[in-house]
Amino acid sequence: MNANDPQAILVGAVLLLAVIGVVILVVRARRKAQSDHLQKRFGPEYSRVVKTVGDRDKAEAELSAREARVERLKLVPLSQTEASRFAQEWTLLQSNFVDNPTGVVGEADRLVRELMTKRGYPMGDFERRAADISVHHPAVVDNYRAAQAIALRASRGEASTEDLRKAVVHYRALFEDLLEAGSVSEGPPIEAVPREKVVEHT
C-alpha cells in the first residue's frame, strides 16, 4: 500500500480513529465499573466524600486509596471468648449511664477503640480511624462521626444528657458491627432525661 496514496491515508486515519474510539470506550467502561463498585461498597460514604472533596475523580481516588490501605491491614475476627468479654463490658458500661452519662460516653469511645485495635485497625487520628472503618463498615461510620461530635461537645460542657444518650447509641451501632458476633444484647433502653438538662462539667 502506497503511503502517499490518499485512499491509504484515509483508511489509516479511519482505523486509527476506530482504535482510539475503542480505547475511550474501554476506559469509560472501566471507570464506570470502578465508580459502581465504590458506590456499592461505600454507600452514603461515597456521596459524603464526593461532596466534601468537591470532585468525583479525586473522591474516587481517595476511596480507592482507603480500600488499598485497609486491604493491607491484618484484620482478624474475634474469638467467641473475646466477643463475649467485649459484650459484657458494653452491658456494664451501659448500665452505668444514668449515674455517669459523661463518663459512659468516654468509656464507650475507649471500648470501641480497644475493639478496633483487637480487630487489627491502627489507631491514627479520628479521621483516619473513620476512613479505615468506612471500608468494611460503611453503614455505621456516620454513627461513629456523630458519636465523636457529641463527645467533643460534651468535653466543652455543651451536651445535654439526651445528647450523651444518643452518643452511646451511635457508639453501640459501630461496636455491634465491629463485634460481628451479634452478641451485644439490646439491653434495657438508656434512660433519657429532659432535653433541656445540660450535663455540668468541672
Buried (B, 14 or more C-beta within 10 A) or exposed (E): EEEEEEEEEEEEEEEEEEEEEEEEEEEEEEEEEEBEBBBEBBBEBBEBBBEEBEEEEEBBEBBEEBBEBBEEBEBEEBEEEBBBEBBEBBEEBBEEBBEBBBEBBBBBBEBBBEBBEBBEBEEEEBEBBBBBBBBBBBBBBBBBBBBBBBBEBBEEEEBBBBBBBBBBBBBBBBBBBBBEBEBBEEEEEBEBBEEEEBBEEE
